[in-house]
């Protein structure tokens, strides 16, 4: 779709505000001051005076982990082929930490050390010894000079949890000086994550830092006062950063999986210490798992909203298995802004159009009124998702409305990206809108389920508000849609309405001789169940190239069904997706 699949340029159509504009400069100056203050506090925490309170002398417990591990990946890592953050680095026998990373997500993953799980899963002594050599060389390199990648705020909590989780691997055959060096680096990281956990303007990272600090207090021989302080920070961040329906405030299903996969081992640490966890931990964890189940398709993958495709399907399954029999799946997450319809034939997951709070929207997508649809066996309609390696203009092009199965008016979506200053990343892009999501209407009867979503984000600028009606059909199954474009200003100006329906890469679309229909072939299904029909009676359809980024999809190339309609007043657009009966 237009402005959707990026090359190397900025296709989002966004420009920075004038540098001389006083009103634009004031928030930037405030954010820059906050950046400097945070950098100063982190530097102080790394020093001896800042980290002296986090001293420990030994490990007490080793927590489990839920992330799947593959020993062959450890072998590739040592041989010089490292795949992290969606990118590959060939080291050619050089120390990987001394090479320039191909992207920031690669650097965060490399210095986060979560890849140690692949080494820990190996029974090969040489591979396990290779992991210890990498950690020891990394510690020496960090002690020699300033190393920005090692102190990246996003990498520090991950590294703290990873080193504690795989401490048995790292300390195996270690002498006293190496053991003490490891504890010193953990002490340094614990001081840094406490600073991060106290921040209120860094999004979900504050909660991740609080969790890492609690890991440190539980797994090492820290005093009871340190554990109480860590629990206090943890509970306050948990209450602040998770909605009451369980969803994280950044509205990213992958964040929910990551958090749950870290909170479950926390419970194991409390059991090992034979002490009671904080009262908030259990209920929030179960609500988090309930939210994850809501965002899952039948194949176990997450709906591609706000980065949901960055979570591995197996990780989501591991997490939801923990809550099996104890949590019910949500159908409506009002605070998080998602709705789900499901019957015996199909599933709809839709975005009601809520925006994340400021500070949580730096990577969120403009997916208002977008939806995904799947049968019990196949995904048909999806969103583009986000490539793990994407940064800058490329990442922004996958965040705009055109990369979602939603509605555009003159190529504008209800929510747009706007430049802002981030405490962590400097220049960033958050979400803005001139309107807001309207009330959601759900009707569930024995023969029908339908959902009505509303948004008025374009009412002031373009004079239209929109209602999207989604109905699951009984009988043979299918989805019926009604998109009601309602003029609000009475000016009758000519506009263009665009409806996009991005197809899953396994779906093969075929244009029919009639312009208002597209045949969808499911090549992996049995005859009689392998054809679906998408139609919008009386309205011309066409196909455009698209992408779909999911961790389980090797080739992201796909196509989108596009419906373009010129209007000069209110209009109802009917469409449906049904099994083809011949």
N, C-alpha and C positions, 0 to 999 in steps of 0.2 A: 504494500500500500504506500501511497505517496508519503514522503518524509518519515518512513518507518524503518527501512532497512539501510543502515548507515554504511558509507564507505569510510573515508578517513577524515571527512570534514564534518563540521557542526551542522546538522540538518534540523535542529530543533527550532530554528528561527528565533533564538533568544539572544538578546544583546545586553551587555552590562549597562547599568545606569551611568549617567555622566559623572565623572570624577569630581566635578566642581559643584555639584548640587548639594547644598548644605543639609537638606533633610535626608538625603541618601547617605551622606557621609557620617552623620551622627551615629546611627546604629553600627556602622562599620568601625568607627573609632572605639565604641564600647566593646564590640566583639574582639577587636585587636587587643585591647587592654586585658580582656578576659583570657585571651590566648597567652599573653605574656605572663599573666599571673599564674595560670596553670603550669606553664613551662617552668617558671621559677619554683613553684611548689614541688614539682616532680624532681627538679634538680636538687632541691634541698633534701627530699626524701631519699635520694640515691646516696647522699653523703653520709658520713659516719654518724653525725648528730641526729639526722632524720631517721635512720634505720636502727638505732641502738635498741629501741623498744621491741623489736621483732626478732630478737635473738632466740635461737633454739639450738639444742645440742644433739638431737637425734630424731629419727622418724619413729613414730609409734604404730601407725597403721598405714596400710596401702589400700586405697579405695579401688573398687572395680571400675570398669568403663563399658559403655554400651556401643561404642563405635566399632564397626566391623573392621577387621584387619586382614591384610594379605601379605604373607611373607615374601612373595615374589616382588612386591613393590620395594621392600627393603633392599633386595638384591639389586634392583635397577638403580636405586638411590646410590648405593656404594659404587656401582659401575660407572656412574656419571650421568645418568638420565633421570632427572628429577621433574616430576609433574605435580604442580601445586597451583591452586588458584586459577585453574583453567589454562595454564601456560606450561611450557616445557623448557628446561634449562639443561644444556649439555655442558658438563664441567670440564671434560677433557683431562681428568686427573687432578684438577685444581680444587682447593678448598671452596665449597659452594658459597660460603658466607662472604668471601672476598670478591665475588663476581657481581656485577650490576644485575639486579633482578629485572625480569622482563616486564613486570607490572607491580603495582603496589599490593594487590591481593596476594601475589606470589611471595613478596617480602614478608607480609604479615603472617602467612602460613608457615614460611620457612623459620622465622624467628619465634613462632608460636609453638613449635615442636610437637604438635599433635601427630605428626607423622611417626613419632616414636612407637606408636601402637603396632605398626607393621614390623618393626624390629623386635618388639616384645613378643610378638606371635611366632617368631622364628625359633626353631630349635637348633639352628646352626650356630656353633660357638663363634665362628669368624664374623658372622653378621651381627651377632649381639655385641661382640667386642668392637665392631665398627661403629655402632651407635655410641658406645662409651667414649670412643676416641673423638667423635664429632662433638659431643657435649663438652669434653675437656678442652678441646681446641677452641670451642666457642667461648668458654669461660675465660681462657687466657687472652683471647682476642678482645673481649669486653674490658678486661682489666687494664689493657695496655693503653687505650685511648678512647676518646669520645666516639660513640658508634650509634648514629641516629636510628638505624634499623632495629637495633637491639632494644632501644628504649621507646619504640613506637607504642603509644597507649593502647592500641588494639591488640598488639602482640603480647603485652606483659601478662594480662590475666590468663590468656590461653597457655602461655609457657608455665606459669605458676601451677596451674591445674595439671598440665601434662607431666611436668617433672615430679610432682607428688604422686600422680597416678602410676608412673613408670619408675618410681624411685628404686624398686628392687632391681630393675635392669641397670640403671645408671650406677648404683653403688656396688654392684657385684664385683668382687675382687678389687675394690677401691681401697687404697691405703688411707691412713688417718688424715693426711693433708688434703687429699682429693675429696674425702668426705666433708671436711670442714669448708673447703672451697664451695662445694655444692650448697651447703647450709648458708653460707654468706650471700650467695647469689639469690637464694630463696628469700633471705632476710631483706635484701635490697628490693626485690620485686614485691614483697608483701608491703613494704613501706609505700611503694608507688601505687599499688592498687587501693590502699586506704585513701590516698589523696583523690584518686579517681572516683571511689565510692561516695565521697563527700560532695562531688560535683552534681549540680542540678541542671546542667545545660549541655550534656554530652549524650543524650539519648539513652539507649539500652546498655551502653558500655558501663554506666554506673552500676547497674545491677550485676553485670558480668564480673565487675571488679569486686563487688561485695561478696559474691559467691566464691571467688578465688581466695579472698581474705579468710572466709570461713573454712575453706579447705585447709589453709595453712594453720589455722588455730586448732582444727580437729585432728589433723594427721601428724603434727609434730608435738613435741613436749612443751607446749605453750602454757602459761599459767591460766587459771580459771578466769581471771579478770580480762585477759585477752580474748577468751572465747565469748564472754558476755558482751564485750564491745563489738566483736565481729557479728554476733547475733543481732545486736541492736541495729547496726548498719544494714545488715541483710534484710531484716523485717521492714525497715522503713523504705528501702528501695523496692522490695517486693510489692508493698502496698501501692507505691507511687507509679511503678512502671508496668504493672499488669492491670488490665481492665477487670471489672467485676465479673465479666463473662469468660475470663481466662485469656483473652487475647493480649499479646504484647502491644504497647502503645505505638510502635512503629508499623503495626498492621501487617507484619511479615510472617507468614506461616513457618518459614524456615527458621526464624528467630525462636519461635515457640518450640520447635523440635530441638534446637541447640540448647535452649534453657532447660527443657525437661530432661535431656540426656545428661545434663550436669547436675540437676537437682536430685535425680534418683540415686547416684552414688553418694550424695550427701547423707541420705537416709541410711545407707549402709555404714557410713562412718559413725553415725550416731549409735547404731546398733552395736558396732564394734566397741565403742566406748561405754556401752551400757548406760546411756543417758537419753533423756527425752529431747527430741528436736523442737525448735520453735513452733508455737501453736499455729502460725500462719503457713508453715511449709507444706504440710499435708494437704489442706484444702486448696491452696493455690496450685499445687502440682496437679491435683486431680482436675481442676478447672482448665488448666493448661492442656492436659491430655484430651479433655472433652472438646476444646477448641480445635486441636490438631485433627481429631476425628471428623469434625465438621468440614474441615478444609481438604479432606482426602477424597480422591476418586476411588472407584472400586479396584483399580490396579495398584493402590497403595500410594500413588504419587500425590503431591499436593497441588492445589490450584495455583496457577502462575500469576498471583497477585503480589506486588511489592517485593519480588525476589523469592517467591515460594519454590521456584524450580532449582534453587541452589542447595536444597536439602536432598540428601540421598533417600531414595524410597525405602531402602533397608533400615536406615536410621529412624525414619518415621514409624516403620512397623515395629522396631524394637521398643520404642517409647510407648506406643499404644498398647503393645502386649503387656506392659507393666500395669496398665489400668484396666485390663480385660476383666469384666465382671464387676468392676467397682465404679465405673463412670458411664453415664449415658451420653450419647452423641448429641451435641447441640444442633438445633435446626435454625436458631435465630441468635445471632450475637449482636445485639443492638448497639452496645458501646463500641465494639470493634468495627461495626459497619459491614457485616456480611450476613447473607441469608442463604438457606439451603432448602430446596425442594427435592423430595425423593419418593418414588413409588417403585413398584416391582419391575418397571421397564427402564427408568432413566433417572438422572440426577442433574440438578441445576445448582451451581454455586454462583452467587451474584454479589457484586459490590454496591452497597447502597449509596456510596458517594461521600462518606465521612472523611475528613482530613485528619491526619495525625496531629497531635499538638506540636507547637514550635519546638524545635530541637530534636524531634523524632521523625522529621519528614525529609531529611537530607538525601535519603535514598528511596523514598516512597514513590509510587507511580500515580499518574493521573488516570486512574482506572474507574472513575465514577460511572455507574450504570453498566459496567462491563460484566459479562457472565461467561461461564464455561458450562458445557453440556456433555454428558457421557451416558452411554448405555451401561448395562451391568458388565459389559465386556470391553468396550472401546470408548476412548475419548474422541469426540467429533469436533466440537467447537472449543478452542482454547484461546489464551492470550500469548503474546510473543515471549514473555518471560524476560530474563536478564542473563546475558553471558557472564560467567564468573570472572572473566578477564577484563570486562568492559570498564573504562574509565573516561572521564571528561566528556567531550561531545558525543562519543559513541554511547556511553552509558545514558546520557540524557535523551538520546534519540529513542531508546527503548523504554523510557519512562513516560513519554508523552502519550496523549490519548490515542493517537493513530496506531500505536502498537498494541491496542486492546480491542476486544470484540464489543465495541460500544458505539455511541452515536456522536457525530461531529456536525456542527453547524458552521458552514464556510471554513471547514478544516480546523475549527476551534473546538476544544473539549470544555466540559463544565469546570474542570480544574486544570490549571496550567502551572508550569514551572517558572519560578522567579528567582533571580540571583539574591544571595544572602551571604553573610559571613559566618563561617562555622568555627567554633572554638577548637575543634580538632583538625579540620582540613583546610582552614583558611577560606578561600573562595568556594562557595558551594551553591546548590540550587535546591530551594525548598518548594512547597506547594502553596498556591494562592488561588482564590476564587472570589468573585463578586457576589456569590450567592451561597446557598447551602442545600444540603439534601432535605427533601420533604419527608412527611410521614410515610412509613412503609405499611402496606396493606397485605395481609396474608389471609387466604381462604383455603381451608382444607376440608373437603367433603369426601364421602366414600367414593364418588366417581370422578373427582376433579381436585386438582391443587393449582392455585395460581398465586402470583406475587405481583404487586404493583410497586414500582420504584419511581421516585420523583426527584427532580433537581431543577433549580432555577439559577444556576451559575451563569447562564448566558442571557438572562432576562434583561438586565440593565444594558449590556453592551450590544446585543443583537436583537433584543425584543422577543425572545422565545424561551419558554420553559418546556420541559419534556417529561412525559410519563412513559415508562416502559412496563408493559404487561407481559409476563411470562407464565405460560400455562402448560403443565404436564398433561399430555393426553392419555386417556385410558385406552382400553382395547389393545391394539397392537403396539401402543407406545408412541412417543414422539413429543415434539415441543412446538407449541404455537405461540407466536409473538405478535404483539400490537404495540407499535411505537407511536405515541400521540404527540405531535409537534404542535404546541399551542402558542399562538401569537399573543403577546401581552401589551404591545404598544399601539396596535391598530394602524401602523403606518403602511403596512403591505409592501415592504421593501423586498426585492428579489434576493433570495438566499438559496444556498445549496445544502441539502441534508445528505450526509453520508453515513451509511450503516456498514460496518465491517464485521465479518464473521471469519476469524482466522481458523484454519483447519489444522488438525493434528497431522504431523508429517506422514503418518501411515495411511492417511486418507487420500485417495486419488479422485479428484474432481473431473467431471466430463460435462462440458457445456452441451445443452440440448438444442435441437433446432428451434424451439421456442425460446425467446430471450429471457423469459421470467423463471426459468428452471435450471437447476444444476444437479446432475446425478453424482452421488458420492459412492465410490466403490471401496469396500473394505476387503482388501485382497487376502487377508488371513482368515476370513470367516467362511463358513460353509455356504454353498449355494442355497439361496432362499433367505439367507440372513446377511448377505454381503452387499446389498444395495439400499441406499437411502436417497430420498429426494428432498432437495431444498427448493422452495419456490416462494415467490412474492408476486401473486397474481396481478398481471397488467403492468409490472414494473421491470425494466431491463436490468439484468445482472451481468457482471463480468468478473473475471479472475485477475488477481494481481499477485506478484511474487511476495512472499512473506518469509518469516523465520519463526521458529519455536525452540526456545532454549530450555531444556530440561536435562538434569544430570543423567538420565537414562537414555537420552536420544543422541545417537552418534552423528546423524546428519540433520542439522536444523532446518534445512530448506523445506519450505512448504508453500501453500498458496492460501489466499484469502478471497472469500466471496464478497464482492463490493456492490452496494446498491447506492446509486447517486440519483437524487431527485431534486429538481429545481422547484422552489415554492415561493409564493408571495403572500401567504396567509397560513391559517391552521391546516393541518393535514394529518390523516391517520394512515399509517403504513402497516399493512398486514403481511406476515410471512410465516412459514411453518417448515419444520424439518420432521419428516415422517419416513417410516420404512416403505420401500418401494414394493408394491404388490403386483406390478405388471399391468 
